[in-house]
Amino acid sequence: MPDLRDYEWGSGPLFDSAIIGHGFAPYMRDYDVIVEVPAAKPDGTGSYIEGRYRYRFTHCVAAAAETAVPSKTWTRSWADEFTSYAAWEAAGSPDGFVWGVEWADAYPGASTVIDSARAAEWSHRLGRAMHEVEIETNAYTLRLICHDLQIEQLAVGDPTTGDLRDLDAT
């Protein structure tokens, strides 16, 4: 894995894809971002999920999430009917942000914060290189202070059937 200061975020699966989950790994040291990557079907008849990937930000000492949804939209989207896509449709598809789609568009996506004071402070405290990564979506912005990044493909999609097949974890 190249140094996070030099990582080309715009060319990987995390750019303009669907974040379907994020949070600390079960052992609480690393932070995982799970992404599903859409692709056009080879015959041009639509799209499918090309693959599912885990971005594991290792040695994550800080993780913060903040909404990217404007206050005015929040007030229109407050009711519980927005937390379920089916309930939102049953309510007549009212105007607002539909939390119930259960994914966020990673656009403009991830970037390394250059000259991050927070990363520098943690580098000094731990005696290891630490980096600040920001992931912007249509629903929230994540800010992570971490040491490294590991990317693993978890599943592969079939353009003919639309099925997503889990790969064996190594």
TORKOLSE-804172 format. One record per residue: chain; residue number from 1; x, y, z of N, C-alpha, C in turn; residue in one letter. Coordinates in steps of 0.1 Angstrom, whole numbers, plus 2048, in hexadecimal, padded with zeros to 3 digits. Layout:
N
{"A"; NUM; {X; Y; Z}; {X; Y; Z}; {X; Y; Z}; "a"}
...
//
This chain:
170
{"A"; 1; {808; 7F4; 800}; {800; 800; 800}; {809; 80C; 800}; "m"}
{"A"; 2; {806; 816; 7F7}; {80E; 822; 7F7}; {80B; 82A; 803}; "p"}
{"A"; 3; {814; 833; 806}; {812; 83D; 811}; {805; 844; 80F}; "d"}
{"A"; 4; {7FD; 846; 819}; {7F0; 84C; 818}; {7F1; 85B; 813}; "l"}
{"A"; 5; {7FD; 861; 815}; {7FE; 86F; 810}; {7FE; 86F; 801}; "r"}
{"A"; 6; {802; 864; 7FB}; {803; 863; 7EC}; {7F8; 85A; 7E6}; "d"}
{"A"; 7; {7EF; 855; 7EE}; {7E5; 84C; 7E8}; {7DC; 853; 7DF}; "y"}
{"A"; 8; {7D9; 84D; 7D3}; {7D0; 853; 7C9}; {7C2; 84F; 7CC}; "e"}
{"A"; 9; {7BA; 856; 7D4}; {7AD; 852; 7D8}; {7A3; 852; 7CC}; "w"}
{"A"; 10; {7A5; 85A; 7C2}; {79B; 85B; 7B7}; {79B; 84F; 7AE}; "g"}
{"A"; 11; {7A5; 846; 7AF}; {7A6; 83B; 7A6}; {7A1; 82E; 7AC}; "s"}
{"A"; 12; {79D; 82E; 7B8}; {79A; 821; 7BF}; {78B; 81F; 7C1}; "g"}
{"A"; 13; {787; 814; 7C7}; {779; 811; 7C9}; {772; 81A; 7D2}; "p"}
{"A"; 14; {779; 822; 7DA}; {772; 82B; 7E4}; {76C; 837; 7DD}; "l"}
{"A"; 15; {771; 83A; 7D1}; {76C; 846; 7CA}; {75F; 844; 7C3}; "f"}
{"A"; 16; {755; 84C; 7C6}; {748; 84C; 7C0}; {741; 83F; 7C0}; "d"}
{"A"; 17; {742; 838; 7CC}; {73C; 82B; 7CE}; {733; 82C; 7DA}; "s"}
{"A"; 18; {72C; 821; 7DD}; {723; 820; 7E8}; {729; 81B; 7F5}; "a"}
{"A"; 19; {72A; 824; 7FF}; {72E; 81F; 80D}; {722; 819; 813}; "i"}
{"A"; 20; {723; 80C; 816}; {718; 805; 81C}; {71A; 803; 82B}; "i"}
{"A"; 21; {725; 806; 830}; {728; 805; 83F}; {735; 80A; 842}; "g"}
{"A"; 22; {736; 80E; 84F}; {743; 812; 854}; {743; 812; 863}; "h"}
{"A"; 23; {74F; 810; 869}; {750; 80F; 878}; {75C; 808; 87C}; "g"}
{"A"; 24; {75F; 808; 889}; {76B; 801; 88D}; {76A; 7F2; 88B}; "f"}
{"A"; 25; {775; 7EB; 888}; {776; 7DD; 887}; {772; 7D7; 895}; "a"}
{"A"; 26; {76E; 7CA; 896}; {76A; 7C5; 8A3}; {774; 7C6; 8AE}; "p"}
{"A"; 27; {781; 7C6; 8AA}; {78B; 7C8; 8B5}; {78F; 7D6; 8B8}; "y"}
{"A"; 28; {788; 7E0; 8B2}; {788; 7EE; 8B5}; {795; 7F6; 8B2}; "m"}
{"A"; 29; {79F; 7F0; 8AB}; {7AB; 7F8; 8A7}; {7AA; 7FE; 89A}; "r"}
{"A"; 30; {7A4; 7F7; 890}; {7A3; 7FC; 882}; {795; 800; 87F}; "d"}
{"A"; 31; {794; 808; 875}; {787; 80E; 871}; {784; 809; 862}; "y"}
{"A"; 32; {779; 803; 860}; {775; 7FD; 853}; {76A; 805; 84C}; "d"}
{"A"; 33; {76C; 807; 83F}; {763; 80D; 837}; {760; 803; 82C}; "v"}
{"A"; 34; {753; 7FF; 82B}; {74F; 7F5; 821}; {748; 7FC; 815}; "i"}
{"A"; 35; {74D; 7F8; 809}; {749; 7FF; 7FD}; {744; 7F5; 7F3}; "v"}
{"A"; 36; {739; 7F8; 7EC}; {735; 7F1; 7E1}; {736; 7F9; 7D4}; "e"}
{"A"; 37; {73D; 7F4; 7CA}; {740; 7FB; 7BE}; {737; 7F7; 7B2}; "v"}
{"A"; 38; {730; 801; 7AD}; {727; 7FE; 7A2}; {72F; 7FE; 795}; "p"}
{"A"; 39; {72A; 7F7; 78B}; {730; 7F7; 77E}; {725; 7F5; 773}; "a"}
{"A"; 40; {728; 7FA; 767}; {71F; 7F8; 75C}; {720; 7E9; 758}; "a"}
{"A"; 41; {714; 7E4; 754}; {714; 7D6; 74F}; {71B; 7D7; 741}; "k"}
{"A"; 42; {722; 7CC; 73D}; {729; 7CC; 731}; {720; 7CE; 724}; "p"}
{"A"; 43; {714; 7CA; 725}; {70B; 7CC; 71A}; {703; 7D9; 71A}; "d"}
{"A"; 44; {706; 7E1; 724}; {701; 7EF; 725}; {6F2; 7F0; 729}; "g"}
{"A"; 45; {6ED; 7E5; 72F}; {6DF; 7E5; 733}; {6DC; 7E9; 741}; "t"}
{"A"; 46; {6E6; 7EE; 748}; {6E4; 7F2; 755}; {6F1; 7F1; 75D}; "g"}
{"A"; 47; {6EF; 7F0; 76A}; {6FB; 7EF; 773}; {6FA; 7E3; 77C}; "s"}
{"A"; 48; {705; 7E0; 783}; {705; 7D6; 78D}; {710; 7DA; 797}; "y"}
{"A"; 49; {711; 7D2; 7A2}; {71C; 7D5; 7AC}; {728; 7CD; 7A8}; "i"}
{"A"; 50; {733; 7D3; 7A4}; {73F; 7CD; 79F}; {746; 7C5; 7AB}; "e"}
{"A"; 51; {746; 7CC; 7B6}; {74C; 7C5; 7C2}; {74A; 7CD; 7CF}; "g"}
{"A"; 52; {74D; 7C6; 7DA}; {74C; 7CC; 7E7}; {75A; 7CC; 7ED}; "r"}
{"A"; 53; {75E; 7D7; 7F3}; {76C; 7D9; 7F8}; {76C; 7DE; 806}; "y"}
{"A"; 54; {776; 7DA; 80E}; {778; 7DF; 81B}; {784; 7E8; 81B}; "r"}
{"A"; 55; {782; 7F4; 81F}; {78D; 7FD; 821}; {790; 7FD; 830}; "y"}
{"A"; 56; {79B; 7F7; 834}; {79E; 7F6; 842}; {7A9; 801; 846}; "r"}
{"A"; 57; {7A5; 80B; 84D}; {7AF; 815; 852}; {7B5; 810; 85F}; "f"}
{"A"; 58; {7C1; 80D; 85E}; {7C7; 806; 86A}; {7CC; 810; 874}; "t"}
{"A"; 59; {7CC; 80B; 881}; {7D1; 813; 88C}; {7CA; 821; 88D}; "h"}
{"A"; 60; {7BD; 820; 88C}; {7B4; 82C; 88B}; {7B2; 832; 89A}; "c"}
{"A"; 61; {7B8; 83D; 89C}; {7B7; 843; 8AA}; {7AC; 84D; 8AB}; "v"}
{"A"; 62; {7A6; 851; 8A0}; {79B; 85B; 8A0}; {792; 858; 894}; "a"}
{"A"; 63; {785; 858; 897}; {77B; 857; 88C}; {770; 860; 88F}; "a"}
{"A"; 64; {76C; 869; 886}; {761; 872; 888}; {758; 872; 87C}; "a"}
{"A"; 65; {74B; 872; 87E}; {742; 873; 873}; {739; 87F; 876}; "a"}
{"A"; 66; {736; 887; 86B}; {72E; 893; 86C}; {724; 893; 860}; "e"}
{"A"; 67; {718; 897; 862}; {70F; 897; 857}; {713; 8A0; 84C}; "t"}
{"A"; 68; {710; 89C; 840}; {711; 8A5; 834}; {704; 8AA; 82F}; "a"}
{"A"; 69; {6F9; 8A5; 835}; {6EC; 8A8; 831}; {6E8; 8B6; 837}; "v"}
{"A"; 70; {6E4; 8BF; 82F}; {6E1; 8CD; 833}; {6D6; 8CD; 83E}; "p"}
{"A"; 71; {6D6; 8D7; 847}; {6CC; 8D8; 852}; {6BE; 8D8; 84D}; "s"}
{"A"; 72; {6BC; 8DF; 842}; {6AE; 8E0; 83C}; {6A9; 8D2; 838}; "k"}
{"A"; 73; {6B2; 8CA; 832}; {6AF; 8BD; 82E}; {6AC; 8B4; 839}; "t"}
{"A"; 74; {6B5; 8B5; 844}; {6B3; 8AD; 850}; {6A5; 8AF; 855}; "w"}
{"A"; 75; {6A0; 8BC; 856}; {693; 8BF; 85C}; {688; 8B8; 854}; "t"}
{"A"; 76; {689; 8B8; 846}; {67F; 8B1; 83E}; {680; 8A2; 83F}; "r"}
{"A"; 77; {68C; 89D; 844}; {68E; 88E; 843}; {68E; 888; 851}; "s"}
{"A"; 78; {688; 88F; 85B}; {689; 88B; 869}; {681; 87F; 86C}; "w"}
{"A"; 79; {675; 87D; 866}; {66C; 872; 869}; {672; 865; 866}; "a"}
{"A"; 80; {66D; 85B; 86E}; {673; 84D; 86C}; {670; 847; 85F}; "d"}
{"A"; 81; {666; 84C; 857}; {663; 847; 84A}; {66F; 848; 841}; "e"}
{"A"; 82; {679; 851; 844}; {685; 853; 83C}; {690; 849; 83F}; "f"}
{"A"; 83; {68E; 841; 849}; {698; 837; 84D}; {696; 829; 846}; "t"}
{"A"; 84; {68B; 828; 83F}; {687; 81C; 838}; {683; 820; 82A}; "s"}
{"A"; 85; {68A; 81A; 820}; {686; 81E; 812}; {677; 81A; 80F}; "y"}
{"A"; 86; {673; 80E; 814}; {665; 809; 812}; {65B; 813; 819}; "a"}
{"A"; 87; {65E; 817; 825}; {655; 820; 82C}; {655; 82E; 826}; "a"}
{"A"; 88; {660; 832; 820}; {661; 83F; 819}; {658; 83E; 80D}; "w"}
{"A"; 89; {659; 833; 805}; {651; 831; 7F9}; {642; 831; 7FD}; "e"}
{"A"; 90; {63F; 829; 808}; {631; 828; 80C}; {62B; 835; 811}; "a"}
{"A"; 91; {634; 83E; 815}; {62F; 84C; 819}; {62E; 855; 80E}; "a"}
{"A"; 92; {630; 850; 801}; {62E; 859; 7F6}; {63B; 85F; 7F1}; "g"}
{"A"; 93; {646; 85A; 7F5}; {653; 85F; 7F1}; {655; 86E; 7F4}; "s"}
{"A"; 94; {653; 872; 801}; {654; 881; 804}; {662; 886; 802}; "p"}
{"A"; 95; {663; 893; 800}; {66F; 89A; 7FD}; {678; 899; 80A}; "d"}
{"A"; 96; {685; 896; 808}; {68E; 895; 813}; {699; 88B; 810}; "g"}
{"A"; 97; {6A2; 889; 81A}; {6AD; 880; 819}; {6A8; 872; 81D}; "f"}
{"A"; 98; {6AA; 868; 815}; {6A5; 85B; 818}; {6B0; 853; 81E}; "v"}
{"A"; 99; {6B1; 853; 82C}; {6BB; 84B; 833}; {6BA; 83C; 830}; "w"}
{"A"; 100; {6AE; 838; 82D}; {6AC; 82A; 82A}; {6B1; 824; 81E}; "g"}
{"A"; 101; {6B9; 82B; 816}; {6BF; 825; 80A}; {6CB; 81D; 80F}; "v"}
{"A"; 102; {6D0; 820; 81B}; {6DA; 818; 823}; {6E8; 818; 81C}; "e"}
{"A"; 103; {6EB; 823; 815}; {6F9; 824; 810}; {6FB; 833; 80D}; "w"}
{"A"; 104; {708; 837; 80D}; {70B; 845; 80A}; {714; 845; 7FE}; "a"}
{"A"; 105; {713; 84F; 7F5}; {71B; 851; 7E9}; {728; 857; 7ED}; "d"}
{"A"; 106; {733; 84F; 7EB}; {741; 854; 7EF}; {745; 85E; 7E4}; "a"}
{"A"; 107; {73F; 869; 7E4}; {743; 874; 7DA}; {743; 881; 7E1}; "y"}
{"A"; 108; {74D; 889; 7E1}; {759; 887; 7D8}; {762; 87C; 7DD}; "p"}
{"A"; 109; {760; 876; 7E9}; {768; 86B; 7ED}; {772; 86E; 7F7}; "g"}
{"A"; 110; {77D; 866; 7F7}; {788; 867; 801}; {793; 870; 7FC}; "a"}
{"A"; 111; {79A; 876; 806}; {7A6; 87D; 804}; {7AE; 87D; 810}; "s"}
{"A"; 112; {7BB; 87E; 80F}; {7C5; 87F; 81A}; {7C6; 88E; 81D}; "t"}
{"A"; 113; {7C4; 891; 82A}; {7C6; 89F; 82E}; {7D5; 8A2; 830}; "v"}
{"A"; 114; {7D9; 8AB; 827}; {7E8; 8AE; 827}; {7EB; 8B7; 832}; "i"}
{"A"; 115; {7F6; 8B5; 839}; {7FA; 8BE; 844}; {7F0; 8BE; 84F}; "d"}
{"A"; 116; {7EA; 8B3; 852}; {7E0; 8B2; 85D}; {7E7; 8B4; 86A}; "s"}
{"A"; 117; {7E2; 8BE; 872}; {7E7; 8C0; 87F}; {7E4; 8B5; 889}; "a"}
{"A"; 118; {7D8; 8AF; 887}; {7D3; 8A4; 88F}; {7DC; 898; 88D}; "r"}
{"A"; 119; {7DF; 895; 880}; {7E7; 889; 87D}; {7F5; 88B; 882}; "a"}
{"A"; 120; {7FA; 898; 880}; {808; 89B; 885}; {809; 899; 895}; "a"}
{"A"; 121; {7FE; 89D; 89C}; {7FE; 89B; 8AA}; {7FE; 88C; 8AE}; "e"}
{"A"; 122; {7F6; 884; 8A7}; {7F6; 876; 8AA}; {803; 86F; 8A6}; "w"}
{"A"; 123; {809; 874; 89B}; {816; 86E; 897}; {820; 870; 8A2}; "s"}
{"A"; 124; {820; 87C; 8A7}; {82A; 880; 8B2}; {827; 877; 8BF}; "h"}
{"A"; 125; {81A; 876; 8C2}; {816; 86E; 8CE}; {81A; 85F; 8CD}; "r"}
{"A"; 126; {818; 85A; 8C1}; {81A; 84B; 8BF}; {827; 847; 8B9}; "l"}
{"A"; 127; {82F; 851; 8B4}; {83B; 84E; 8AE}; {83A; 846; 8A1}; "g"}
{"A"; 128; {82F; 847; 89A}; {82C; 841; 88E}; {825; 84B; 884}; "r"}
{"A"; 129; {827; 849; 877}; {820; 851; 86E}; {811; 84F; 86F}; "a"}
{"A"; 130; {80A; 85A; 871}; {7FB; 85A; 871}; {7F6; 864; 866}; "m"}
{"A"; 131; {7EA; 861; 861}; {7E4; 869; 856}; {7D6; 86C; 859}; "h"}
{"A"; 132; {7D1; 877; 854}; {7C3; 87A; 855}; {7BD; 878; 847}; "e"}
{"A"; 133; {7B2; 870; 847}; {7AB; 86D; 83B}; {79D; 873; 83C}; "v"}
{"A"; 134; {798; 87A; 832}; {78A; 87F; 832}; {782; 878; 827}; "e"}
{"A"; 135; {777; 873; 82A}; {76E; 86C; 821}; {761; 874; 820}; "i"}
{"A"; 136; {75E; 87A; 815}; {752; 882; 813}; {748; 87A; 80B}; "e"}
{"A"; 137; {73B; 87A; 810}; {730; 874; 80A}; {724; 87D; 809}; "t"}
{"A"; 138; {71A; 879; 803}; {70E; 881; 803}; {706; 881; 810}; "n"}
{"A"; 139; {70A; 878; 819}; {703; 878; 826}; {70B; 87C; 832}; "a"}
{"A"; 140; {718; 87A; 831}; {721; 87D; 83D}; {72F; 87F; 838}; "y"}
{"A"; 141; {737; 884; 840}; {746; 885; 83E}; {74D; 87E; 84A}; "t"}
{"A"; 142; {756; 875; 846}; {75E; 86D; 850}; {76C; 874; 851}; "l"}
{"A"; 143; {771; 875; 85D}; {77F; 879; 85E}; {786; 86F; 867}; "r"}
{"A"; 144; {790; 869; 862}; {797; 85E; 869}; {7A6; 862; 86A}; "l"}
{"A"; 145; {7AC; 85F; 876}; {7BA; 860; 878}; {7BF; 852; 879}; "i"}
{"A"; 146; {7C8; 84E; 870}; {7CC; 840; 86F}; {7DA; 83F; 86B}; "c"}
{"A"; 147; {7E0; 833; 86C}; {7ED; 830; 868}; {7EF; 82C; 859}; "h"}
{"A"; 148; {7E6; 822; 855}; {7E7; 81C; 848}; {7DA; 818; 843}; "d"}
{"A"; 149; {7DA; 812; 837}; {7CD; 80E; 830}; {7D0; 801; 82A}; "l"}
{"A"; 150; {7C6; 7F8; 82C}; {7C6; 7EB; 825}; {7B9; 7EA; 81D}; "q"}
{"A"; 151; {7B9; 7E6; 811}; {7AD; 7E4; 809}; {7AC; 7D6; 805}; "i"}
{"A"; 152; {7A0; 7D0; 807}; {79D; 7C2; 804}; {790; 7C1; 7FD}; "e"}
{"A"; 153; {790; 7BA; 7F2}; {783; 7B7; 7EB}; {77C; 7AC; 7F3}; "q"}
{"A"; 154; {770; 7AE; 7F6}; {768; 7A5; 7FE}; {75E; 79C; 7F6}; "l"}
{"A"; 155; {75A; 7A2; 7EA}; {750; 79B; 7E2}; {752; 7A0; 7D4}; "a"}
{"A"; 156; {74D; 798; 7CA}; {74E; 79B; 7BC}; {740; 79A; 7B6}; "v"}
{"A"; 157; {73D; 7A3; 7AD}; {72F; 7A3; 7A7}; {72F; 79C; 79A}; "g"}
{"A"; 158; {724; 797; 796}; {722; 790; 789}; {719; 799; 781}; "d"}
{"A"; 159; {71E; 79E; 775}; {716; 7A8; 76D}; {70A; 7A1; 767}; "p"}
{"A"; 160; {70A; 794; 765}; {6FF; 78D; 75F}; {6F3; 78B; 769}; "t"}
{"A"; 161; {6F6; 786; 774}; {6EC; 783; 77E}; {6E9; 78F; 788}; "t"}
{"A"; 162; {6F3; 797; 78A}; {6F2; 7A2; 794}; {6F6; 79D; 7A2}; "g"}
{"A"; 163; {6F9; 790; 7A3}; {6FD; 78A; 7B0}; {70A; 78F; 7B5}; "d"}
{"A"; 164; {70C; 790; 7C2}; {718; 794; 7C8}; {71D; 788; 7D0}; "l"}
{"A"; 165; {729; 783; 7CD}; {72E; 777; 7D3}; {739; 77B; 7DC}; "r"}
{"A"; 166; {738; 776; 7E9}; {742; 779; 7F3}; {74F; 771; 7EF}; "d"}
{"A"; 167; {75A; 778; 7F1}; {767; 771; 7EF}; {76C; 76C; 7FD}; "l"}
{"A"; 168; {774; 761; 7FC}; {77A; 75C; 809}; {783; 766; 80F}; "d"}
{"A"; 169; {781; 769; 81C}; {78A; 772; 823}; {797; 76B; 825}; "a"}
{"A"; 170; {7A2; 773; 824}; {7AF; 76D; 827}; {7B5; 772; 833}; "t"}
//
